[in-house]
Amino acid sequence: MTYTHVIFDLDGTLLNTLEDLTIAGNHVCESRGWPTYTEDQFRYKIGNGQLKLIERLIPAEFTGDGHIFERALADFRSFYTEHKEDHTAPYPGVLELLDELREHGITCAILSNKDHAATISLVERYFGDRVALAQGRIDAFPPKPDPAITAHVLGQLGADPSTTLYVGDSDVDIACGHNAGMRSCGVAWGFRGRAELEAAGADYVIDSPEELLDVVS
């Protein structure tokens, strides 16, 4: 096989979390009288972690107000924790893909900008032991695409970047892989689409999970 390890993004790559994230974000906005957003608008606010998401939801007149930010972030985290599995599900073919990769001896892991506690909870709920490691955003590292958190994951896996593929649905994910010395594969079924992935310089772009088997072989 070309690759010994595959590290996946979570939201928009393995799990379709868009509806639950949109509902949680709009809950924060509605309760404060702020503008709300459609799912299609929301897909461009996601990808850089919950802190950046809240920054993007706060109206301009409140920018820089730490109290408002902290209250909105706490509200989002509380609501999302309770409702993060209401509509979320793996994309079709994802579970089969993970099983196939494991059968071929490829180690799979997850690196997400979602808060670590939410990442672990969702991975345990939907994927079980199909992945060797799941890592979400923690305060010890800047969020991806900064290479520090990716290097941390590679070290935990004992993986060589030259034989590890990073897979995700946004320009953040393409940069995440490249910044850590990996090739990056974009998934066109996710939140952002093929055009953004190609513009970001993805080494591969695939339209269905089963196509990844051809990439790694």
C-alpha positions as CSV (number, residue, x, y, z in Angstrom):
1,M,0.0,0.0,0.0
2,T,1.1,3.6,-0.7
3,Y,0.1,4.7,2.8
4,T,0.4,3.1,6.2
5,H,-1.8,5.6,8.0
6,V,-4.8,7.8,7.1
7,I,-5.8,10.7,9.4
8,F,-9.3,12.0,8.8
9,D,-11.1,15.3,9.6
10,L,-14.4,14.6,11.3
11,D,-17.1,17.2,10.5
12,G,-18.0,17.2,6.8
13,T,-15.6,14.3,6.2
14,L,-16.7,11.2,8.2
15,L,-19.8,12.7,9.9
16,N,-22.5,15.0,8.5
17,T,-22.9,17.3,11.5
18,L,-24.1,20.3,9.6
19,E,-27.7,20.3,10.8
20,D,-26.9,19.9,14.5
21,L,-24.1,22.6,14.3
22,T,-26.5,25.0,12.5
23,I,-29.2,24.4,15.1
24,A,-26.8,25.0,18.0
25,G,-25.4,28.1,16.4
26,N,-28.8,29.5,15.7
27,H,-29.9,28.8,19.2
28,V,-27.1,31.1,20.5
29,C,-28.1,33.7,18.0
30,E,-31.8,33.5,18.5
31,S,-31.6,33.7,22.3
32,R,-29.6,37.0,21.9
33,G,-31.6,38.6,19.1
34,W,-28.7,38.2,16.6
35,P,-29.0,37.3,13.0
36,T,-29.5,33.6,12.2
37,Y,-28.1,31.6,9.3
38,T,-29.2,28.8,6.9
39,E,-27.4,25.5,6.7
40,D,-25.8,26.6,3.5
41,Q,-24.4,29.8,5.1
42,F,-23.3,27.9,8.1
43,R,-21.1,25.5,6.2
44,Y,-18.7,28.3,5.6
45,K,-18.5,29.3,9.3
46,I,-17.4,25.8,10.4
47,G,-13.9,24.4,10.1
48,N,-11.7,26.4,12.4
49,G,-13.0,25.2,15.8
50,Q,-15.8,26.4,18.1
51,L,-13.9,29.5,19.3
52,K,-13.6,30.8,15.8
53,L,-17.2,29.8,15.1
54,I,-18.5,31.9,17.9
55,E,-16.4,34.9,16.7
56,R,-18.1,34.5,13.3
57,L,-21.6,34.5,14.9
58,I,-21.1,37.6,17.1
59,P,-22.4,40.8,15.4
60,A,-19.7,43.3,14.6
61,E,-20.8,45.8,17.3
62,F,-19.9,43.2,20.0
63,T,-16.5,42.3,18.6
64,G,-13.8,42.2,21.3
65,D,-16.3,42.0,24.2
66,G,-14.8,39.1,26.1
67,H,-17.9,38.7,28.4
68,I,-20.3,38.3,25.5
69,F,-17.9,35.9,23.8
70,E,-17.5,33.7,26.8
71,R,-21.2,33.5,27.5
72,A,-22.0,32.7,23.9
73,L,-19.3,30.0,23.8
74,A,-20.6,28.4,27.0
75,D,-24.2,28.5,25.7
76,F,-23.1,26.9,22.4
77,R,-21.1,24.2,24.2
78,S,-23.9,23.4,26.6
79,F,-26.6,23.2,23.9
80,Y,-24.4,21.3,21.4
81,T,-23.4,18.7,24.0
82,E,-27.1,17.9,24.6
83,H,-28.1,17.9,20.9
84,K,-25.0,16.9,18.9
85,E,-26.4,13.5,17.9
86,D,-30.0,14.6,17.0
87,H,-29.4,14.6,13.3
88,T,-25.7,13.7,12.9
89,A,-24.8,10.5,11.1
90,P,-21.8,9.0,9.1
91,Y,-21.9,9.7,5.4
92,P,-22.9,6.7,3.3
93,G,-20.0,4.4,2.8
94,V,-17.8,5.7,5.5
95,L,-18.1,2.8,7.9
96,E,-17.4,0.4,5.1
97,L,-14.4,2.4,4.1
98,L,-12.9,2.3,7.6
99,D,-13.5,-1.4,7.8
100,E,-11.8,-1.9,4.4
101,L,-8.8,0.2,5.3
102,R,-8.3,-1.8,8.5
103,E,-8.5,-5.0,6.6
104,H,-5.7,-3.7,4.4
105,G,-3.6,-3.0,7.4
106,I,-3.9,0.8,7.3
107,T,-4.2,2.5,10.6
108,C,-6.9,5.2,10.8
109,A,-7.1,8.2,13.1
110,I,-9.1,11.4,13.4
111,L,-7.8,15.0,13.9
112,S,-10.6,17.6,14.3
113,N,-10.9,21.2,15.3
114,K,-14.0,20.3,17.2
115,D,-13.5,20.5,21.0
116,H,-11.8,17.3,22.2
117,A,-14.6,16.2,24.5
118,A,-17.2,16.4,21.7
119,T,-14.8,14.7,19.3
120,I,-14.2,11.7,21.6
121,S,-17.9,11.4,22.3
122,L,-18.9,11.3,18.7
123,V,-16.1,9.0,17.6
124,E,-17.0,6.5,20.4
125,R,-20.7,6.7,19.4
126,Y,-20.3,6.3,15.6
127,F,-17.0,4.6,15.0
128,G,-15.9,2.6,18.0
129,D,-12.6,0.8,17.5
130,R,-12.5,1.5,13.8
131,V,-10.0,4.3,14.6
132,A,-6.8,4.0,16.6
133,L,-6.8,7.6,17.9
134,A,-9.1,10.6,18.0
135,Q,-7.8,14.0,18.7
136,G,-9.9,17.2,19.0
137,R,-8.9,20.8,19.8
138,I,-7.2,21.3,23.1
139,D,-5.7,24.4,24.7
140,A,-2.1,23.0,24.5
141,F,-2.0,23.5,20.7
142,P,-3.2,26.0,18.2
143,P,-6.0,24.5,16.0
144,K,-5.2,23.0,12.6
145,P,-3.8,23.9,10.1
146,D,-1.0,24.8,12.5
147,P,1.4,21.8,12.3
148,A,2.0,21.4,16.0
149,I,-1.2,19.5,16.8
150,T,-0.7,17.3,13.6
151,A,2.8,16.5,14.7
152,H,1.5,15.5,18.1
153,V,-1.0,13.1,16.5
154,L,1.7,11.7,14.1
155,G,4.0,11.1,17.1
156,Q,1.3,9.3,19.1
157,L,0.7,7.0,16.1
158,G,4.3,6.5,15.3
159,A,3.5,7.5,11.8
160,D,5.9,8.8,9.1
161,P,4.4,11.9,7.3
162,S,5.6,10.6,4.0
163,T,3.4,7.5,4.3
164,T,0.5,9.2,6.0
165,L,-2.5,10.8,4.1
166,Y,-4.7,13.5,5.6
167,V,-8.3,13.5,4.4
168,G,-10.8,16.4,4.8
169,D,-13.4,18.5,3.3
170,S,-12.0,22.1,3.4
171,D,-9.0,24.3,2.6
172,V,-8.1,24.1,6.3
173,D,-7.7,20.3,5.9
174,I,-5.6,20.5,2.8
175,A,-3.3,23.0,4.5
176,C,-3.3,20.8,7.6
177,G,-1.8,17.9,5.7
178,H,0.7,19.9,3.7
179,N,1.9,21.9,6.7
180,A,2.9,18.6,8.4
181,G,4.6,17.1,5.4
182,M,1.7,14.9,4.3
183,R,-0.3,14.6,1.1
184,S,-3.8,15.8,1.4
185,C,-7.0,14.3,0.0
186,G,-10.2,16.4,-0.3
187,V,-13.7,14.9,-0.1
188,A,-16.1,16.6,-2.4
189,W,-19.2,15.3,-0.5
190,G,-18.4,17.5,2.5
191,F,-19.2,21.0,3.6
192,R,-17.1,23.0,1.1
193,G,-17.0,21.1,-2.3
194,R,-14.6,20.3,-5.0
195,A,-13.7,23.8,-6.2
196,E,-12.4,24.9,-2.8
197,L,-10.4,21.7,-2.4
198,E,-8.8,22.0,-5.8
199,A,-8.0,25.7,-5.3
200,A,-6.3,24.8,-2.0
201,G,-4.0,22.4,-3.8
202,A,-5.4,19.1,-2.8
203,D,-3.2,16.2,-4.0
204,Y,-6.4,14.2,-4.6
205,V,-10.1,14.9,-4.6
206,I,-12.6,12.1,-4.3
207,D,-16.4,12.0,-4.8
208,S,-17.2,8.9,-2.7
209,P,-15.6,7.1,0.2
210,E,-14.8,4.0,-1.8
211,E,-12.6,6.0,-4.1
212,L,-10.1,6.5,-1.2
213,L,-9.2,2.8,-1.6
214,D,-7.8,3.6,-5.0
215,V,-5.8,6.5,-3.6
216,V,-4.1,4.5,-0.8
217,S,-3.4,1.3,-2.8
